[in-house]
Amino acid sequence: MRITELLRPESIELGVALGSKEEAIDKLVGLMEKGGRIHDKAGYKKGILAREAQGSTAIGDGIAIPHAKVEAVKEPGLAAVTVPAGVDYEAFDGSLANLIFMIAAPAGGADVHLEALANLSTLLMNPGFKESLLAAKTREAFLDVIDKAEGDRFGKKEAADSQADSADKEAGAQAAPSGSGAKGGYRVLCVTACPTGIAHTYMAAENLENVGKKLGIPVKAETNGSGGAANVLTAEEIKNADGIIIAADKNVEMARFDGKPVIMTSVADGIHKGEELVQKAVSGTVPIYHHTGGGSEAAESSGNDSLGRTIYKHLMNGVSHMLPFVIGGGILIALAFLFDDYAIDPANFGKNTPLAAYLKTIGEQAFGMMLPVLAGFIAMSIADRPGLAVGFVGGIVAKMGMTFANPAGGDVNAGFLGALFAGFAGGYIMIGLKKLCSHLPKSLEGIKPVLIYPVAGILLVAIATTIINPFMGMINDGLNNLLHGMGGSSRVLLGAVLGGMMAIDMGGPFNKAAYVFGTAQLAEGNFDMMAAVMAGGMVPPLAIALCTTFFKKKFTEKERQSGIVNYIMGLSFITEGAIPFAAQDPLHIIPACLTGSAVAGGLSMLFGCTLRAPHGGIFVLPTIGNPLMYLAAVLIGAVAGCGVLALLKKDMEG
C-alpha cells in the first residue's frame, strides 16, 4: 500500500490558519472524518489525545505527526494540513508546526498500511521533502510531491531489497576499522520504539542509519513498530557491536544486551540527536548495561541519566499532573471571590452567596488534590503503576500533617515539601519491595500487585512520611515566616528574581523552579509570589513581539510574522513563544527577556498585586488583585525587554 492510497484529497487542506494545538487536532480529526476513515469521531479524538498525553507528537523542525491506533478507525488513513503561520504543537525545540500529518490506524485486522506509514515517516527525514509539500498550491500538487518522492525512494523496493542488504553489509565491512570489534558487520546497533509504534519509531531509525552513513560508522536499527519488530538484531551482531542505542519511549526486550555498552534515551533524541548518540556509542565511555531480570526497562533506562536529570524527570512528572488541579481549583476559587458580596459577612467572604459558595467548595476540593497528586505521580514515575497509590497516600499524610502524637493530623504544616518527600520515598520504597518480592515463589506472583505491594507500600510510606513531617513542617514554617517578614525592598527583589527566572530558559529547569515555587506558595496563602511569576512569564513573548513591530529592520520577514503570534502567546502566559527566537539568537534575546521579566516581577510585588490562579494571563485578569497596576507591571516589563533587545540586536543586512 502506497502513501497516496492512504491520503485522500478530501483529507488535505492547505494554507490553514490555526490558533492552538487543540484547534489543529479538531481540524485534522474533521478531515479524517471527511475522508471516511473513521466511524466514531469522538472515540478517534480520544485516542489522539491519549497519545499526546504521553508526549507531544511534534518532532521539531516544523513537523507534527499525531496518531492513534484505536477501535474508532474504520480503515487506515492519513489527513494533512499546511499551516503557513505555524501553530504551537509543543515541539521540544519550540518551533511552530507548519506541516501536520495525522495518522489513523485500526486497532485490529491486517497491518498492510504500516509499511506506507513507515515510508512517510522516512520521507519526512529527507531534506527538501517538507519544503516541497509546503510549496504545493493544490491538493493534487501535494499528492504529486508524495507520489514522486515515494516512487524515487521505494518504488523498486522489493526488487532491490537483497541488493541493498548486500551493499549495506559490504559498506559496513569497508567502513568498520580494523580492531573495532565490528568484524565486517555493524559497529552500532539501535532499537527504536514509540508508544504507538507508527511514526516516530521509523523516523528515529532512518535518522540513526543516515547519520551512520554520514560518519562512516555502520549502523543497523531495529524498529519495534505497531506491526511487530522489524530488521531484528541478531545475537551475532549484538556480540560484535561496539555500542547499543535504545531510542525508545516504551519497554523493549533488554536481556539480550546484558554486558554491552548501552545508551538509553527517548525516541525524540533518536530523531534529533542522532550524530551525538552514534559518536558516543563508539567512544568507549558508555556504561555497561547489566540486566536485572526484574522491573521495567523503562525504569532501568534512568540508570544512564545523571542524578540531577533523574530527579528532575520524576519531579516534572508529578508537577505536570498536579497543575490541572492547581489551575482549575485556583481559578474557581478566584471566581468565587469575584462573584461574592464582601459586605454580607466579611469573615465568610467567598461563600456568602450560593454561587460563590459552590464555586469555592469545588475549587477547594480540586486545589486540595494538589499534594496527593504531586506525590502520587512522582512515585509512579519512579516505580511505575504500583507507585501511584503509595505516593498518593504519602501525599495525603503530608497534607494532613500527621504525627505519631496526633494521628488525626494538623500539628505540623509539612505542605509541598512533605509531599515531595512522600513522592520520592514512596517510589523508592516500591522499588525496594519489588526487589524483595522477586525472591518469592512463582506461585505467589499473582498476589504481589494486588496485596503485597499496596498494603506494605502504603504502610511503609505512611510511616516514613509521618516521621519526616515535623522536620518538613519546621522548614516550611521557617520559609513562610521569612517571606512574611520581608520588607518592601526585599519582596521587590524576590519578585524580580522569580520573574527573571521565568525568562532564563523559558520552560526549562529555572523556569519550572520559579513556577513550582509560585504554585507551592499558593497553598500557603502567599498569592503575590504567583503574580510575580506569571508577570515574568508573560514578558518574553511580548517583548519580542513589540520589538518585531517597532524595530522591523532587526528581524527577517518570517520573524516579523512570528512576532505577531507572540502577542497572543505572551498575553496568554505561554512563555515558550519566545523559544524559537532565543534558540536562533540567545546572546541577545535571553538578556533582554531576562531584564524585562525581572522588571515585571519586581513591579508586580511593588504594586502589591496578587494572583490566586496559577495560569491564564489576561484571561484571569478579573481575579487578580490590583489588576490595573498588574497590567502596568507587565507592560513596563515588556517595553523594557523590547528596549534592551533593540539596543543589543543589530539591523539585518540588506
Beta strands, then each sheet from edge to edge (+ up, - down):
strand 1: 7-13
strand 2: 58-60
strand 3: 63-64
strand 4: 67-70
strand 5: 77-87
strand 6: 97-106
strand 7: 188-193
strand 8: 219-225
strand 9: 228-230
strand 10: 243-248
strand 11: 262-265
sheet 1: 1+ 5+ 6- 3- 2+
sheet 2: 1+ 5+ 6- 4-
sheet 3: 9+ 8- 7- 10- 11-
end
